[in-house]
């Protein structure tokens, strides 16, 4: 799962560099967590990953889907 979150973080980081068509919330935190996964793999708390999956990822998905519909 951490690998998948790092891919999401990389995609968000690349998206931030583009001229944004729509805004995603918490992009700085997403990219920061991606960097933490990549560079401090052994320091990732499973509870944090679980919270991201349950609470934050669905919100990000919804924002991206709504933005793509525009």
PDB file of N, CA, C and O in Angstrom:
ATOM      1  N   UNK A   1       0.816  -1.180   0.000  1.00  0.00           N
ATOM      2  CA  UNK A   1       0.000   0.000   0.000  1.00  0.00           C
ATOM      3  C   UNK A   1       0.867   1.255   0.000  1.00  0.00           C
ATOM      4  O   UNK A   1       0.540   2.248  -0.650  1.00  0.00           O
ATOM      5  N   UNK A   2       1.969   1.201   0.731  1.00  0.00           N
ATOM      6  CA  UNK A   2       2.849   2.366   0.760  1.00  0.00           C
ATOM      7  C   UNK A   2       3.374   2.696  -0.630  1.00  0.00           C
ATOM      8  O   UNK A   2       3.520   3.868  -0.978  1.00  0.00           O
ATOM      9  N   UNK A   3       3.656   1.677  -1.420  1.00  0.00           N
ATOM     10  CA  UNK A   3       4.119   1.897  -2.804  1.00  0.00           C
ATOM     11  C   UNK A   3       3.043   2.642  -3.598  1.00  0.00           C
ATOM     12  O   UNK A   3       3.349   3.577  -4.337  1.00  0.00           O
ATOM     13  N   UNK A   4       1.808   2.232  -3.446  1.00  0.00           N
ATOM     14  CA  UNK A   4       0.719   2.889  -4.159  1.00  0.00           C
ATOM     15  C   UNK A   4       0.563   4.340  -3.711  1.00  0.00           C
ATOM     16  O   UNK A   4       0.322   5.224  -4.533  1.00  0.00           O
ATOM     17  N   UNK A   5       0.700   4.585  -2.415  1.00  0.00           N
ATOM     18  CA  UNK A   5       0.608   5.965  -1.912  1.00  0.00           C
ATOM     19  C   UNK A   5       1.765   6.814  -2.419  1.00  0.00           C
ATOM     20  O   UNK A   5       1.597   8.009  -2.664  1.00  0.00           O
ATOM     21  N   UNK A   6       2.935   6.209  -2.579  1.00  0.00           N
ATOM     22  CA  UNK A   6       4.061   6.972  -3.126  1.00  0.00           C
ATOM     23  C   UNK A   6       3.802   7.340  -4.582  1.00  0.00           C
ATOM     24  O   UNK A   6       4.203   8.414  -5.030  1.00  0.00           O
ATOM     25  N   UNK A   7       3.133   6.455  -5.327  1.00  0.00           N
ATOM     26  CA  UNK A   7       2.773   6.758  -6.712  1.00  0.00           C
ATOM     27  C   UNK A   7       1.757   7.898  -6.755  1.00  0.00           C
ATOM     28  O   UNK A   7       1.871   8.802  -7.583  1.00  0.00           O
ATOM     29  N   UNK A   8       0.775   7.856  -5.875  1.00  0.00           N
ATOM     30  CA  UNK A   8      -0.211   8.943  -5.788  1.00  0.00           C
ATOM     31  C   UNK A   8       0.502  10.251  -5.458  1.00  0.00           C
ATOM     32  O   UNK A   8       0.224  11.284  -6.068  1.00  0.00           O
ATOM     33  N   UNK A   9       1.411  10.209  -4.501  1.00  0.00           N
ATOM     34  CA  UNK A   9       2.160  11.412  -4.123  1.00  0.00           C
ATOM     35  C   UNK A   9       2.981  11.964  -5.269  1.00  0.00           C
ATOM     36  O   UNK A   9       3.065  13.180  -5.442  1.00  0.00           O
ATOM     37  N   UNK A  10       3.586  11.092  -6.052  1.00  0.00           N
ATOM     38  CA  UNK A  10       4.363  11.536  -7.211  1.00  0.00           C
ATOM     39  C   UNK A  10       3.448  12.161  -8.259  1.00  0.00           C
ATOM     40  O   UNK A  10       3.796  13.177  -8.860  1.00  0.00           O
ATOM     41  N   UNK A  11       2.285  11.561  -8.479  1.00  0.00           N
ATOM     42  CA  UNK A  11       1.328  12.110  -9.444  1.00  0.00           C
ATOM     43  C   UNK A  11       0.842  13.493  -8.997  1.00  0.00           C
ATOM     44  O   UNK A  11       0.739  14.410  -9.812  1.00  0.00           O
ATOM     45  N   UNK A  12       0.547  13.639  -7.713  1.00  0.00           N
ATOM     46  CA  UNK A  12       0.106  14.939  -7.189  1.00  0.00           C
ATOM     47  C   UNK A  12       1.221  15.968  -7.327  1.00  0.00           C
ATOM     48  O   UNK A  12       0.962  17.122  -7.669  1.00  0.00           O
ATOM     49  N   UNK A  13       2.444  15.563  -7.065  1.00  0.00           N
ATOM     50  CA  UNK A  13       3.573  16.470  -7.207  1.00  0.00           C
ATOM     51  C   UNK A  13       3.704  16.942  -8.650  1.00  0.00           C
ATOM     52  O   UNK A  13       3.918  18.130  -8.893  1.00  0.00           O
ATOM     53  N   UNK A  14       3.579  16.042  -9.599  1.00  0.00           N
ATOM     54  CA  UNK A  14       3.633  16.420 -11.013  1.00  0.00           C
ATOM     55  C   UNK A  14       2.461  17.314 -11.386  1.00  0.00           C
ATOM     56  O   UNK A  14       2.621  18.254 -12.164  1.00  0.00           O
ATOM     57  N   UNK A  15       1.300  17.033 -10.846  1.00  0.00           N
ATOM     58  CA  UNK A  15       0.111  17.845 -11.120  1.00  0.00           C
ATOM     59  C   UNK A  15       0.306  19.283 -10.632  1.00  0.00           C
ATOM     60  O   UNK A  15      -0.100  20.236 -11.297  1.00  0.00           O
ATOM     61  N   UNK A  16       0.930  19.424  -9.468  1.00  0.00           N
ATOM     62  CA  UNK A  16       1.167  20.767  -8.913  1.00  0.00           C
ATOM     63  C   UNK A  16       2.045  21.608  -9.823  1.00  0.00           C
ATOM     64  O   UNK A  16       1.946  22.835  -9.820  1.00  0.00           O
ATOM     65  N   UNK A  17       2.901  20.963 -10.600  1.00  0.00           N
ATOM     66  CA  UNK A  17       3.819  21.681 -11.489  1.00  0.00           C
ATOM     67  C   UNK A  17       3.135  22.173 -12.762  1.00  0.00           C
ATOM     68  O   UNK A  17       3.653  23.046 -13.458  1.00  0.00           O
ATOM     69  N   UNK A  18       1.975  21.610 -13.056  1.00  0.00           N
ATOM     70  CA  UNK A  18       1.232  22.008 -14.249  1.00  0.00           C
ATOM     71  C   UNK A  18       0.375  23.231 -13.942  1.00  0.00           C
ATOM     72  O   UNK A  18       0.160  23.585 -12.783  1.00  0.00           O
ATOM     73  N   UNK A  19      -0.098  23.855 -14.988  1.00  0.00           N
ATOM     74  CA  UNK A  19      -1.090  24.912 -14.789  1.00  0.00           C
ATOM     75  C   UNK A  19      -2.378  24.207 -14.391  1.00  0.00           C
ATOM     76  O   UNK A  19      -2.999  23.520 -15.202  1.00  0.00           O
ATOM     77  N   UNK A  20      -2.763  24.380 -13.160  1.00  0.00           N
ATOM     78  CA  UNK A  20      -3.872  23.620 -12.593  1.00  0.00           C
ATOM     79  C   UNK A  20      -5.212  24.012 -13.218  1.00  0.00           C
ATOM     80  O   UNK A  20      -5.545  25.192 -13.324  1.00  0.00           O
ATOM     81  N   UNK A  21      -5.958  23.011 -13.621  1.00  0.00           N
ATOM     82  CA  UNK A  21      -7.309  23.213 -14.111  1.00  0.00           C
ATOM     83  C   UNK A  21      -8.282  23.289 -12.938  1.00  0.00           C
ATOM     84  O   UNK A  21      -9.280  24.007 -12.996  1.00  0.00           O
ATOM     85  N   UNK A  22      -7.991  22.558 -11.894  1.00  0.00           N
ATOM     86  CA  UNK A  22      -8.796  22.552 -10.677  1.00  0.00           C
ATOM     87  C   UNK A  22      -7.863  22.306  -9.507  1.00  0.00           C
ATOM     88  O   UNK A  22      -6.786  21.732  -9.667  1.00  0.00           O
ATOM     89  N   UNK A  23      -8.281  22.741  -8.341  1.00  0.00           N
ATOM     90  CA  UNK A  23      -7.433  22.660  -7.160  1.00  0.00           C
ATOM     91  C   UNK A  23      -7.712  21.389  -6.373  1.00  0.00           C
ATOM     92  O   UNK A  23      -8.861  20.986  -6.189  1.00  0.00           O
ATOM     93  N   UNK A  24      -6.641  20.776  -5.918  1.00  0.00           N
ATOM     94  CA  UNK A  24      -6.729  19.647  -4.999  1.00  0.00           C
ATOM     95  C   UNK A  24      -6.278  20.140  -3.630  1.00  0.00           C
ATOM     96  O   UNK A  24      -5.313  20.896  -3.530  1.00  0.00           O
ATOM     97  N   UNK A  25      -6.962  19.722  -2.590  1.00  0.00           N
ATOM     98  CA  UNK A  25      -6.577  20.148  -1.242  1.00  0.00           C
ATOM     99  C   UNK A  25      -5.467  19.254  -0.708  1.00  0.00           C
ATOM    100  O   UNK A  25      -5.315  18.105  -1.122  1.00  0.00           O
ATOM    101  N   UNK A  26      -4.714  19.795   0.197  1.00  0.00           N
ATOM    102  CA  UNK A  26      -3.666  19.072   0.923  1.00  0.00           C
ATOM    103  C   UNK A  26      -2.544  18.544   0.033  1.00  0.00           C
ATOM    104  O   UNK A  26      -1.930  17.529   0.361  1.00  0.00           O
ATOM    105  N   UNK A  27      -2.266  19.211  -1.084  1.00  0.00           N
ATOM    106  CA  UNK A  27      -1.217  18.702  -1.964  1.00  0.00           C
ATOM    107  C   UNK A  27       0.156  18.719  -1.293  1.00  0.00           C
ATOM    108  O   UNK A  27       0.960  17.810  -1.500  1.00  0.00           O
ATOM    109  N   UNK A  28       0.420  19.737  -0.501  1.00  0.00           N
ATOM    110  CA  UNK A  28       1.714  19.804   0.180  1.00  0.00           C
ATOM    111  C   UNK A  28       1.893  18.619   1.119  1.00  0.00           C
ATOM    112  O   UNK A  28       2.969  18.024   1.167  1.00  0.00           O
ATOM    113  N   UNK A  29       0.851  18.274   1.862  1.00  0.00           N
ATOM    114  CA  UNK A  29       0.919  17.154   2.796  1.00  0.00           C
ATOM    115  C   UNK A  29       1.045  15.822   2.050  1.00  0.00           C
ATOM    116  O   UNK A  29       1.755  14.923   2.501  1.00  0.00           O
ATOM    117  N   UNK A  30       0.365  15.698   0.922  1.00  0.00           N
ATOM    118  CA  UNK A  30       0.438  14.464   0.133  1.00  0.00           C
ATOM    119  C   UNK A  30       1.858  14.249  -0.359  1.00  0.00           C
ATOM    120  O   UNK A  30       2.396  13.148  -0.245  1.00  0.00           O
ATOM    121  N   UNK A  31       2.464  15.289  -0.902  1.00  0.00           N
ATOM    122  CA  UNK A  31       3.829  15.189  -1.418  1.00  0.00           C
ATOM    123  C   UNK A  31       4.813  14.957  -0.273  1.00  0.00           C
ATOM    124  O   UNK A  31       5.766  14.195  -0.428  1.00  0.00           O
ATOM    125  N   UNK A  32       4.597  15.596   0.858  1.00  0.00           N
ATOM    126  CA  UNK A  32       5.465  15.387   2.021  1.00  0.00           C
ATOM    127  C   UNK A  32       5.401  13.945   2.508  1.00  0.00           C
ATOM    128  O   UNK A  32       6.427  13.363   2.861  1.00  0.00           O
ATOM    129  N   UNK A  33       4.205  13.365   2.529  1.00  0.00           N
ATOM    130  CA  UNK A  33       4.082  11.968   2.948  1.00  0.00           C
ATOM    131  C   UNK A  33       4.746  11.045   1.940  1.00  0.00           C
ATOM    132  O   UNK A  33       5.370  10.054   2.320  1.00  0.00           O
ATOM    133  N   UNK A  34       4.618  11.361   0.665  1.00  0.00           N
ATOM    134  CA  UNK A  34       5.307  10.583  -0.378  1.00  0.00           C
ATOM    135  C   UNK A  34       6.810  10.595  -0.128  1.00  0.00           C
ATOM    136  O   UNK A  34       7.463   9.554  -0.202  1.00  0.00           O
ATOM    137  N   UNK A  35       7.357  11.767   0.168  1.00  0.00           N
ATOM    138  CA  UNK A  35       8.796  11.875   0.434  1.00  0.00           C
ATOM    139  C   UNK A  35       9.185  11.069   1.666  1.00  0.00           C
ATOM    140  O   UNK A  35      10.248  10.449   1.700  1.00  0.00           O
ATOM    141  N   UNK A  36       8.335  11.079   2.661  1.00  0.00           N
ATOM    142  CA  UNK A  36       8.610  10.313   3.882  1.00  0.00           C
ATOM    143  C   UNK A  36       8.620   8.810   3.585  1.00  0.00           C
ATOM    144  O   UNK A  36       9.469   8.076   4.091  1.00  0.00           O
ATOM    145  N   UNK A  37       7.680   8.365   2.769  1.00  0.00           N
ATOM    146  CA  UNK A  37       7.645   6.951   2.398  1.00  0.00           C
ATOM    147  C   UNK A  37       8.917   6.572   1.647  1.00  0.00           C
ATOM    148  O   UNK A  37       9.538   5.550   1.939  1.00  0.00           O
ATOM    149  N   UNK A  38       9.297   7.395   0.687  1.00  0.00           N
ATOM    150  CA  UNK A  38      10.447   7.092  -0.160  1.00  0.00           C
ATOM    151  C   UNK A  38      11.760   7.118   0.625  1.00  0.00           C
ATOM    152  O   UNK A  38      12.621   6.262   0.418  1.00  0.00           O
ATOM    153  N   UNK A  39      11.915   8.079   1.512  1.00  0.00           N
ATOM    154  CA  UNK A  39      13.200   8.278   2.164  1.00  0.00           C
ATOM    155  C   UNK A  39      13.296   7.733   3.586  1.00  0.00           C
ATOM    156  O   UNK A  39      14.402   7.620   4.115  1.00  0.00           O
ATOM    157  N   UNK A  40      12.189   7.398   4.213  1.00  0.00           N
ATOM    158  CA  UNK A  40      12.214   6.886   5.593  1.00  0.00           C
ATOM    159  C   UNK A  40      11.270   5.695   5.725  1.00  0.00           C
ATOM    160  O   UNK A  40      10.410   5.659   6.605  1.00  0.00           O
ATOM    161  N   UNK A  41      11.444   4.746   4.852  1.00  0.00           N
ATOM    162  CA  UNK A  41      10.510   3.626   4.772  1.00  0.00           C
ATOM    163  C   UNK A  41      10.282   2.940   6.118  1.00  0.00           C
ATOM    164  O   UNK A  41       9.156   2.550   6.429  1.00  0.00           O
ATOM    165  N   UNK A  42      11.318   2.791   6.901  1.00  0.00           N
ATOM    166  CA  UNK A  42      11.196   2.067   8.166  1.00  0.00           C
ATOM    167  C   UNK A  42      10.518   2.884   9.263  1.00  0.00           C
ATOM    168  O   UNK A  42      10.256   2.356  10.343  1.00  0.00           O
ATOM    169  N   UNK A  43      10.232   4.141   9.013  1.00  0.00           N
ATOM    170  CA  UNK A  43       9.612   4.996  10.024  1.00  0.00           C
ATOM    171  C   UNK A  43       8.139   5.287   9.752  1.00  0.00           C
ATOM    172  O   UNK A  43       7.588   6.226  10.327  1.00  0.00           O
ATOM    173  N   UNK A  44       7.499   4.518   8.904  1.00  0.00           N
ATOM    174  CA  UNK A  44       6.100   4.751   8.559  1.00  0.00           C
ATOM    175  C   UNK A  44       5.202   4.005   9.537  1.00  0.00           C
ATOM    176  O   UNK A  44       5.325   2.791   9.704  1.00  0.00           O
ATOM    177  N   UNK A  45       4.319   4.721  10.168  1.00  0.00           N
ATOM    178  CA  UNK A  45       3.374   4.145  11.124  1.00  0.00           C
ATOM    179  C   UNK A  45       2.163   3.598  10.378  1.00  0.00           C
ATOM    180  O   UNK A  45       1.523   4.319   9.612  1.00  0.00           O
ATOM    181  N   UNK A  46       1.850   2.332  10.601  1.00  0.00           N
ATOM    182  CA  UNK A  46       0.714   1.706   9.928  1.00  0.00           C
ATOM    183  C   UNK A  46      -0.601   2.418  10.221  1.00  0.00           C
ATOM    184  O   UNK A  46      -1.488   2.454   9.367  1.00  0.00           O
ATOM    185  N   UNK A  47      -0.736   2.975  11.399  1.00  0.00           N
ATOM    186  CA  UNK A  47      -1.963   3.692  11.754  1.00  0.00           C
ATOM    187  C   UNK A  47      -2.145   4.933  10.882  1.00  0.00           C
ATOM    188  O   UNK A  47      -3.270   5.282  10.525  1.00  0.00           O
ATOM    189  N   UNK A  48      -1.049   5.595  10.542  1.00  0.00           N
ATOM    190  CA  UNK A  48      -1.125   6.767   9.672  1.00  0.00           C
ATOM    191  C   UNK A  48      -1.555   6.341   8.273  1.00  0.00           C
ATOM    192  O   UNK A  48      -2.409   6.977   7.655  1.00  0.00           O
ATOM    193  N   UNK A  49      -0.961   5.267   7.785  1.00  0.00           N
ATOM    194  CA  UNK A  49      -1.331   4.763   6.460  1.00  0.00           C
ATOM    195  C   UNK A  49      -2.811   4.394   6.437  1.00  0.00           C
ATOM    196  O   UNK A  49      -3.520   4.730   5.489  1.00  0.00           O
ATOM    197  N   UNK A  50      -3.271   3.716   7.458  1.00  0.00           N
ATOM    198  CA  UNK A  50      -4.676   3.308   7.520  1.00  0.00           C
ATOM    199  C   UNK A  50      -5.607   4.523   7.534  1.00  0.00           C
ATOM    200  O   UNK A  50      -6.642   4.518   6.868  1.00  0.00           O
ATOM    201  N   UNK A  51      -5.249   5.548   8.278  1.00  0.00           N
ATOM    202  CA  UNK A  51      -6.060   6.768   8.328  1.00  0.00           C
ATOM    203  C   UNK A  51      -6.109   7.436   6.959  1.00  0.00           C
ATOM    204  O   UNK A  51      -7.163   7.900   6.526  1.00  0.00           O
ATOM    205  N   UNK A  52      -4.987   7.482   6.294  1.00  0.00           N
ATOM    206  CA  UNK A  52      -4.955   8.073   4.951  1.00  0.00           C
ATOM    207  C   UNK A  52      -5.871   7.298   4.021  1.00  0.00           C
ATOM    208  O   UNK A  52      -6.634   7.896   3.262  1.00  0.00           O
ATOM    209  N   UNK A  53      -5.804   5.982   4.069  1.00  0.00           N
ATOM    210  CA  UNK A  53      -6.625   5.148   3.188  1.00  0.00           C
ATOM    211  C   UNK A  53      -8.113   5.316   3.477  1.00  0.00           C
ATOM    212  O   UNK A  53      -8.922   5.370   2.550  1.00  0.00           O
ATOM    213  N   UNK A  54      -8.473   5.397   4.733  1.00  0.00           N
ATOM    214  CA  UNK A  54      -9.868   5.457   5.111  1.00  0.00           C
ATOM    215  C   UNK A  54     -10.474   6.858   5.025  1.00  0.00           C
ATOM    216  O   UNK A  54     -11.641   7.009   4.663  1.00  0.00           O
ATOM    217  N   UNK A  55      -9.690   7.874   5.356  1.00  0.00           N
ATOM    218  CA  UNK A  55     -10.241   9.218   5.494  1.00  0.00           C
ATOM    219  C   UNK A  55      -9.850  10.155   4.345  1.00  0.00           C
ATOM    220  O   UNK A  55     -10.703  10.848   3.791  1.00  0.00           O
ATOM    221  N   UNK A  56      -8.591  10.174   3.996  1.00  0.00           N
ATOM    222  CA  UNK A  56      -8.088  11.189   3.073  1.00  0.00           C
ATOM    223  C   UNK A  56      -8.103  10.762   1.610  1.00  0.00           C
ATOM    224  O   UNK A  56      -8.380  11.584   0.737  1.00  0.00           O
ATOM    225  N   UNK A  57      -7.815   9.514   1.328  1.00  0.00           N
ATOM    226  CA  UNK A  57      -7.775   9.059  -0.059  1.00  0.00           C
ATOM    227  C   UNK A  57      -9.136   9.161  -0.754  1.00  0.00           C
ATOM    228  O   UNK A  57      -9.190   9.587  -1.908  1.00  0.00           O
ATOM    229  N   UNK A  58     -10.235   8.786  -0.094  1.00  0.00           N
ATOM    230  CA  UNK A  58     -11.533   8.951  -0.751  1.00  0.00           C
ATOM    231  C   UNK A  58     -11.845  10.415  -1.101  1.00  0.00           C
ATOM    232  O   UNK A  58     -12.453  10.691  -2.135  1.00  0.00           O
ATOM    233  N   UNK A  59     -11.432  11.339  -0.245  1.00  0.00           N
ATOM    234  CA  UNK A  59     -11.651  12.762  -0.514  1.00  0.00           C
ATOM    235  C   UNK A  59     -10.843  13.201  -1.734  1.00  0.00           C
ATOM    236  O   UNK A  59     -11.359  13.904  -2.603  1.00  0.00           O
ATOM    237  N   UNK A  60      -9.590  12.791  -1.799  1.00  0.00           N
ATOM    238  CA  UNK A  60      -8.735  13.121  -2.936  1.00  0.00           C
ATOM    239  C   UNK A  60      -9.314  12.537  -4.223  1.00  0.00           C
ATOM    240  O   UNK A  60      -9.345  13.205  -5.257  1.00  0.00           O
ATOM    241  N   UNK A  61      -9.763  11.308  -4.154  1.00  0.00           N
ATOM    242  CA  UNK A  61     -10.362  10.667  -5.321  1.00  0.00           C
ATOM    243  C   UNK A  61     -11.583  11.453  -5.800  1.00  0.00           C
ATOM    244  O   UNK A  61     -11.739  11.703  -6.995  1.00  0.00           O
ATOM    245  N   UNK A  62     -12.441  11.837  -4.864  1.00  0.00           N
ATOM    246  CA  UNK A  62     -13.625  12.609  -5.214  1.00  0.00           C
ATOM    247  C   UNK A  62     -13.279  13.939  -5.854  1.00  0.00           C
ATOM    248  O   UNK A  62     -13.895  14.328  -6.846  1.00  0.00           O
ATOM    249  N   UNK A  63     -12.294  14.646  -5.297  1.00  0.00           N
ATOM    250  CA  UNK A  63     -11.869  15.923  -5.867  1.00  0.00           C
ATOM    251  C   UNK A  63     -11.340  15.736  -7.287  1.00  0.00           C
ATOM    252  O   UNK A  63     -11.658  16.521  -8.180  1.00  0.00           O
ATOM    253  N   UNK A  64     -10.539  14.702  -7.491  1.00  0.00           N
ATOM    254  CA  UNK A  64      -9.974  14.448  -8.819  1.00  0.00           C
ATOM    255  C   UNK A  64     -11.085  14.100  -9.810  1.00  0.00           C
ATOM    256  O   UNK A  64     -11.090  14.603 -10.934  1.00  0.00           O
ATOM    257  N   UNK A  65     -12.018  13.250  -9.405  1.00  0.00           N
ATOM    258  CA  UNK A  65     -13.112  12.885 -10.296  1.00  0.00           C
ATOM    259  C   UNK A  65     -13.981  14.093 -10.647  1.00  0.00           C
ATOM    260  O   UNK A  65     -14.369  14.269 -11.802  1.00  0.00           O
ATOM    261  N   UNK A  66     -14.282  14.917  -9.655  1.00  0.00           N
ATOM    262  CA  UNK A  66     -15.080  16.127  -9.915  1.00  0.00           C
ATOM    263  C   UNK A  66     -14.343  17.086 -10.830  1.00  0.00           C
ATOM    264  O   UNK A  66     -14.942  17.684 -11.724  1.00  0.00           O
ATOM    265  N   UNK A  67     -13.045  17.235 -10.611  1.00  0.00           N
ATOM    266  CA  UNK A  67     -12.251  18.113 -11.463  1.00  0.00           C
ATOM    267  C   UNK A  67     -12.182  17.636 -12.898  1.00  0.00           C
ATOM    268  O   UNK A  67     -12.207  18.444 -13.827  1.00  0.00           O
ATOM    269  N   UNK A  68     -12.096  16.341 -13.084  1.00  0.00           N
ATOM    270  CA  UNK A  68     -12.033  15.792 -14.436  1.00  0.00           C
ATOM    271  C   UNK A  68     -13.361  15.933 -15.180  1.00  0.00           C
ATOM    272  O   UNK A  68     -13.389  15.955 -16.410  1.00  0.00           O
ATOM    273  N   UNK A  69     -14.441  16.027 -14.443  1.00  0.00           N
ATOM    274  CA  UNK A  69     -15.760  16.191 -15.065  1.00  0.00           C
ATOM    275  C   UNK A  69     -15.979  17.616 -15.583  1.00  0.00           C
ATOM    276  O   UNK A  69     -16.852  17.848 -16.419  1.00  0.00           O
ATOM    277  N   UNK A  70     -15.191  18.558 -15.089  1.00  0.00           N
ATOM    278  CA  UNK A  70     -15.380  19.962 -15.460  1.00  0.00           C
ATOM    279  C   UNK A  70     -14.907  20.239 -16.869  1.00  0.00           C
ATOM    280  O   UNK A  70     -14.994  21.374 -17.338  1.00  0.00           O
TER     281      UNK A  70
END
